[in-house]
Amino acid sequence: MLAAHYAGNRTMTVGEAEPSPPGPGQVQIAVAYNGICGTDLHILSGHMDARVDTPAVIGHEMSGIIAALGDGVEGWDLGDPVTVMPLAWDGTCPACLAGNSHICQNLDFVGIDSPGALQSRWNVDAGLLVRLPATLSLQHAALVEPTAVAVHDVRRAELEPGQKAVVIGGGPIGVLIAAVARSFGGDVVMIELDPKRRKAIADLGYTVLDPLEDTVAWVEAWTGGAGADVVFEVSGAAAAVLGAVDYAKVRGTLVVVAIHPEPRPVNLQRVFWRELRLLGARVYQRDDFDTAVALLDTGAIPADALITKTVPLRDIQAAFDALTGGEAMKILIDVQAGQE
């Protein structure tokens, strides 16, 4: 089989690997598609080298078909379409005992801390599987994991129908947050610097602003001078973090979604003055995955618009380079293409 590895120094390699049978309690998945996300780009850039051993098979946004069952696995059959919730927790740390196992203090994020889905045969614990409906294409199903991220972000914000939300950053997660917020009844505006992305977002029917213009004044006019109920910071840019609180109403909520590789300045005076609520939103819980599957299956998520192109596994370096250069929104890797 073929497998892709992060080899360090901004390099992905592809080579033959010997598949192993699934162990007890595991299933083997014939991985169909794997999406490349911002976390993968952070890995490629070397920001996570202290955490990721090289060479490492990464990848966690995926879909596939069950190809083999390990001993003791029940409730699953060969050929079942699945995705994976790639979180393994210890169940014993203070976070787990407090009911927050998805952010376990010793969390194994599968595809980062342990081998991931950029391989044609992937063995995972059956408890990580998420069932997919037959009506959902495997290409669209590769977006379940990032959609679950967006669902979790919107739920963390406690966004209510009719409330106004500002999404800073028009990448894939930003668009998914906007789509989920809209499906939950929110009124959404997006802010994005790149003109190509602004056009793509506008084509999806969203109002999108250029941050080089007076966006604070626009939001104040939009909200009758109050400010937005919720602000999602998804861009990861230092200037965006510093200015994000300026969009929020009194007792509004700022949700930090982006991964920041280093500390950022925050306007705590504004947080104090308006009694703002500042929240982090990381990964997801099981019901976020179930909701994500339903949203994709009903067409509430603009999956086709998000997927720029699909390329074979052997072209993965070019795919990473294209995403790093801002040439695509979301690239899917066809993991089975070229397999013998």
C-alpha positions in Angstrom: 0.0 0.0 0.0 1.0 3.7 -0.3 1.4 6.0 2.7 2.4 9.6 3.0 4.8 10.8 5.7 5.7 14.2 7.1 9.5 14.0 6.9 10.4 17.4 8.4 11.8 20.4 6.6 8.4 21.3 5.0 8.6 17.9 3.1 6.0 15.2 2.5 7.1 11.9 1.1 5.1 9.0 -0.4 6.2 5.4 -0.4 5.2 1.8 -0.1 4.3 0.4 3.3 3.3 -3.0 4.5 -0.3 -3.1 5.9 -0.9 -4.9 9.2 -4.1 -6.6 10.2 -6.4 -4.8 12.7 -5.8 -5.7 16.3 -8.5 -6.7 18.8 -11.1 -4.0 19.0 -9.9 -2.3 15.9 -11.1 -2.0 12.3 -9.1 -1.5 9.2 -10.4 1.3 6.9 -9.8 1.6 3.2 -9.3 5.4 3.3 -11.1 7.1 0.4 -10.4 10.8 0.8 -8.4 12.9 3.2 -8.6 16.7 3.5 -5.6 18.8 4.3 -6.3 21.3 7.0 -4.7 24.2 8.8 -3.3 21.9 11.5 -1.6 19.9 8.8 0.0 23.1 7.4 1.2 23.9 10.9 2.8 20.5 11.1 4.4 21.0 7.6 5.8 24.4 8.7 7.6 22.8 11.7 5.5 24.5 14.3 4.6 21.1 15.9 7.9 19.3 15.6 8.2 19.0 19.4 5.0 17.0 19.3 5.2 15.1 15.9 7.9 12.5 15.5 9.3 12.1 12.0 8.6 10.4 9.7 4.9 10.6 10.6 1.8 9.5 8.8 -0.6 12.4 9.5 -4.1 13.2 8.4 -7.4 13.2 10.2 -10.1 14.7 7.9 -11.2 11.6 6.2 -13.8 9.2 4.9 -13.6 5.5 3.9 -15.0 2.0 3.9 -14.4 -0.7 6.5 -12.1 -3.3 4.9 -11.4 -5.6 7.9 -12.6 -6.3 11.4 -10.4 -7.1 14.4 -11.4 -9.6 17.1 -14.3 -8.5 19.3 -15.6 -5.8 17.1 -19.4 -5.7 17.0 -22.0 -3.5 15.3 -19.9 -2.9 12.2 -19.8 -4.8 8.9 -17.4 -4.9 6.0 -18.2 -2.2 3.5 -19.7 0.2 6.0 -18.9 3.9 5.1 -17.3 5.7 8.0 -15.4 8.6 9.2 -13.3 8.9 12.4 -13.5 11.2 15.4 -9.8 11.2 15.9 -9.6 11.7 19.7 -8.4 9.2 22.2 -8.5 10.2 25.9 -7.3 8.5 29.0 -10.5 8.8 31.1 -8.5 9.4 34.3 -7.1 13.0 34.1 -8.9 15.9 35.9 -10.4 17.1 32.6 -11.9 13.7 31.8 -13.2 13.3 35.3 -14.9 16.7 35.0 -16.7 15.5 31.8 -14.3 17.2 29.3 -12.7 14.2 27.8 -12.5 15.7 24.4 -9.8 18.0 25.8 -8.2 15.4 27.9 -5.0 16.6 29.5 -3.2 13.6 27.9 -5.2 13.7 24.7 -4.0 11.5 21.8 -5.1 13.4 18.7 -5.0 10.6 16.1 -3.3 11.8 13.0 -1.0 14.1 15.0 0.1 12.2 18.1 -0.4 8.8 16.5 -0.6 7.5 12.9 -3.2 9.1 10.7 -5.3 8.6 7.6 -2.8 9.4 4.8 -2.4 5.8 4.0 -4.5 3.4 2.0 -5.2 1.0 4.9 -5.6 2.6 8.4 -6.2 0.6 11.6 -8.2 2.5 14.3 -10.1 1.6 17.4 -13.7 0.8 16.6 -14.8 3.3 19.3 -13.6 6.1 17.1 -15.8 5.3 14.2 -18.7 7.5 13.1 -21.3 6.0 10.8 -22.1 7.7 7.5 -25.4 7.6 5.7 -25.4 6.0 2.3 -26.8 9.2 0.8 -23.6 11.2 1.7 -20.8 10.9 -0.8 -17.4 9.9 0.5 -15.9 13.1 -1.0 -18.3 15.3 1.0 -17.9 13.0 4.0 -14.2 14.0 4.2 -15.5 17.4 5.4 -17.3 15.9 8.5 -14.4 16.5 10.8 -13.9 20.2 10.0 -17.6 20.7 10.0 -17.7 19.2 13.5 -15.1 21.8 14.5 -17.4 24.5 13.2 -20.4 23.0 15.0 -18.5 22.9 18.3 -17.4 26.5 17.8 -20.9 27.7 17.3 -22.2 25.7 20.2 -19.5 27.1 22.4 -20.7 30.6 21.5 -24.2 29.7 22.5 -25.4 31.5 19.4 -29.2 31.8 19.4 -31.6 32.3 16.4 -31.6 35.9 15.2 -28.3 36.9 16.8 -25.6 38.6 14.8 -22.2 37.0 14.3 -19.0 38.2 12.8 -16.6 35.6 11.4 -13.0 36.9 11.0 -11.2 34.8 8.4 -12.7 33.3 5.2 -10.8 30.1 5.0 -12.5 26.7 5.1 -13.2 26.8 8.9 -14.5 30.3 8.7 -16.9 29.4 5.9 -18.0 26.3 7.8 -18.6 28.4 10.9 -20.7 30.8 8.8 -22.7 28.0 7.3 -23.3 26.3 10.7 -24.2 29.6 12.3 -26.7 30.3 9.5 -28.2 26.8 9.9 -28.6 27.6 13.6 -30.5 30.7 12.8 -27.8 33.3 13.1 -27.3 36.4 10.9 -23.7 36.3 9.7 -21.1 38.6 8.2 -17.6 37.6 7.3 -14.3 39.5 7.1 -11.6 38.4 4.8 -8.5 40.1 3.4 -7.9 38.0 0.2 -10.0 39.3 -2.7 -10.3 35.9 -4.4 -11.7 34.4 -1.2 -14.0 37.4 -0.7 -15.5 36.7 -4.2 -15.9 33.0 -3.4 -17.6 33.8 -0.1 -19.9 36.4 -1.8 -20.9 33.8 -4.4 -22.1 31.6 -1.5 -24.5 34.4 -0.5 -22.7 35.8 2.5 -21.9 39.5 3.1 -18.1 39.7 3.3 -16.1 42.8 4.2 -12.5 43.9 3.4 -10.6 44.4 6.7 -8.7 47.3 5.1 -12.0 49.3 5.2 -13.8 50.6 8.3 -15.4 47.3 9.3 -16.0 48.4 12.9 -18.3 51.2 11.6 -20.0 48.8 9.3 -20.8 46.3 12.1 -22.0 49.2 14.3 -24.4 50.3 11.6 -25.5 46.7 11.0 -26.3 46.2 14.6 -27.8 49.6 15.3 -24.8 50.7 17.3 -24.9 47.7 19.7 -22.1 45.4 18.2 -22.3 41.8 17.3 -23.6 39.1 19.7 -20.7 36.8 18.8 -17.3 37.2 17.1 -15.4 34.3 15.8 -11.6 34.8 15.4 -10.6 32.3 12.8 -7.8 34.1 10.8 -4.9 33.5 13.2 -3.6 37.0 12.4 -2.2 39.1 15.3 -4.0 42.3 14.1 -7.3 40.4 13.9 -7.0 39.1 17.4 -6.2 42.6 18.7 -9.2 44.2 16.9 -11.7 41.4 17.3 -13.2 42.7 20.6 -14.1 46.0 18.8 -16.9 44.2 17.0 -18.6 42.7 20.1 -21.6 44.2 21.9 -21.8 44.7 25.7 -21.6 41.3 27.2 -20.9 39.8 23.8 -18.8 36.7 23.2 -15.4 36.4 21.4 -14.6 32.8 20.4 -10.9 32.1 19.6 -10.9 29.3 17.0 -7.6 29.8 15.1 -4.4 28.0 16.2 -1.8 30.6 17.2 1.8 29.4 17.2 2.8 32.1 19.6 1.1 34.4 22.2 -0.9 37.4 20.8 -1.8 40.8 22.3 -5.4 41.1 23.4 -7.3 44.3 24.2 -8.3 43.5 27.8 -9.4 47.0 28.4 -12.2 46.5 25.9 -12.9 43.0 27.5 -13.2 44.8 30.9 -15.2 47.8 29.7 -17.9 45.8 27.8 -17.8 42.8 30.1 -17.0 40.6 27.2 -16.8 36.8 27.4 -13.6 35.3 25.9 -13.8 31.6 25.0 -11.4 29.1 23.5 -12.9 26.5 21.2 -10.9 23.4 20.5 -11.8 20.2 18.6 -15.3 18.7 19.2 -17.5 16.3 21.0 -19.4 13.3 19.7 -22.7 15.0 19.2 -20.9 17.7 17.1 -19.9 14.9 14.7 -23.5 13.6 14.5 -24.7 17.1 13.7 -22.0 17.6 11.1 -23.0 14.5 9.3 -26.6 15.6 9.2 -25.7 19.1 8.0 -23.6 17.7 5.1 -26.2 15.1 4.2 -28.9 17.7 3.9 -26.8 20.1 1.9 -26.6 22.8 4.5 -22.8 22.9 4.1 -21.5 24.1 0.7 -19.2 21.2 0.3 -18.6 21.5 -3.5 -17.7 25.1 -3.2 -15.2 24.4 -0.5 -13.4 21.6 -2.3 -11.1 23.3 -4.8 -9.8 20.0 -6.3 -9.0 16.4 -5.6 -5.5 15.0 -6.2 -3.9 11.5 -5.9 -1.8 10.7 -2.9 1.4 10.8 -4.9 0.8 14.5 -5.5 0.5 15.4 -1.8 3.6 17.7 -1.7 2.1 19.8 -4.5 -1.2 20.0 -2.7 0.5 21.2 0.5 2.5 23.8 -1.5 -0.7 25.0 -3.2 -2.5 25.5 0.2 0.6 27.1 1.7 0.6 29.6 -1.2 -3.0 30.4 -0.8 -3.9 28.9 -4.2 -6.8 26.7 -2.9 -9.6 26.6 -0.3 -9.7 22.9 0.4 -7.8 20.1 -1.3 -8.8 16.5 -0.9 -6.3 13.6 -1.3 -7.7 10.6 -3.2 -5.9 8.0 -1.1 -6.8 5.1 -3.3 -5.8 6.6 -6.6 -2.8 4.8 -7.9 -2.9 2.0 -5.4 -2.2 -1.4 -6.8 
